[in-house]
Amino acid sequence: MAWSRIRGHDDARRQLFSAYQRGRLAHAYLFVGPDGVGKKAFALELAKALLCERPPAELTACDRCPACAQVMAGTHPDVTTARKPDDKQEFVIDVMRDLCNQLGLKPARGMRKVAIIEDADDFNEESANCFLKTLEEPPPGAVLILLATATERQLPTILSRCQLVRFKALSPADLRAALADHDITDPTTVDKLTRIAGGSVGRAVALNDPALWEFRQVLVSALGSNRPDAVGLASKFDKFVEEAGKESAAKRDRASLVIRLLTDILQTALRLSLGAEGATTDPAEAEKLRALSSRDPDLIADMLEACTDADRHVERRVQLVLVIEQLADRLARVG
């Protein structure tokens, strides 16, 4: 299969192939694009292609040799991955030191070492400075791949030393194919995930959770009410987020998914208010959504803006209970 498993990133692949064919493969790449669109899968495929022992073509893995098997299993001694700890808000220096020490060792199986660094958006000053030394003087044959969501979140010293590779949200067709790869094939499910996920297969898979869709009905009822209850909505929202687990990352992920559902509900209501009769296909939601759509479109737009602000606060790690309370208050006030 090799590169055929990578959906929707032909431009990025052509950029890497062109550099490789010209003998200009960089020692450091910054993969930038939305969360969940396949940057890590692409990085692992590139690592496999670089380390394959029997490549069938240029920069292409055979998927059968021991090196390919080890990369796919996450056990190849010359592939190092690193990310911030789940209980931390920043990429801590201890993790970065371990990564740099691993890169300093000689390759075990060939001539190259590959490092895949997730959460590059979250470097702090210490971890960035530690990594900068390796970035400026990389070990021979090393390829460093940083995964990030925006160039604006990178330090200029790191950005200037990496080749930039941009990744886009997946098209609906590519997203549908990617969902099939995850054995998600029910047409109704695929349709709603494709509509809501914003071109992110990671988000689509995360949204394929019955608990989220049960909670969506709570949201629809709250927003469709004549007098939305801010306190009640905030309490239910907070309880649902707490049920995601003890880790703050899991809670933030769930909060972000709920905001994604809220956004979809409001966008559907806005389309209905503007006369798009086919905007909703779920009979269970139709009555409440039509009640919501009867409001002034400008008010619905204000509610959407509240969701956008809340999502940004979640991303910036504002205390979740404050984000939820403020969002519920704005939705009830506008509603």
Protein Blocks (a to p, Z undefined) as FASTA:
>chain_A
ZZmmpghilmmmmmmmmmmmnopacfbdcddddehilpmmmmmmmmmmmmocbdfbghia
ehlamklmmmmnopafkbccddddfkbcbdcfklmmmmmmmmmpccfklmbdcdddehkl
mpcfklmmmmmmmmmmccehiacddddfbfklpcfklmmmpccdddddddfklmmmmmmm
nopabfklmmmmmmmnnopaklmmmmmcfklmmmmmmmmmmmmpmbdcfklmmmmmmmmm
mmnojblklmmmmmmmmmmmmmmmmmmmmmmmnopaklpccfklmmmmmmmmmpcfklmm
mmmmmmmmmmmmmmnopafklmmmmmmmmmmmmZZ
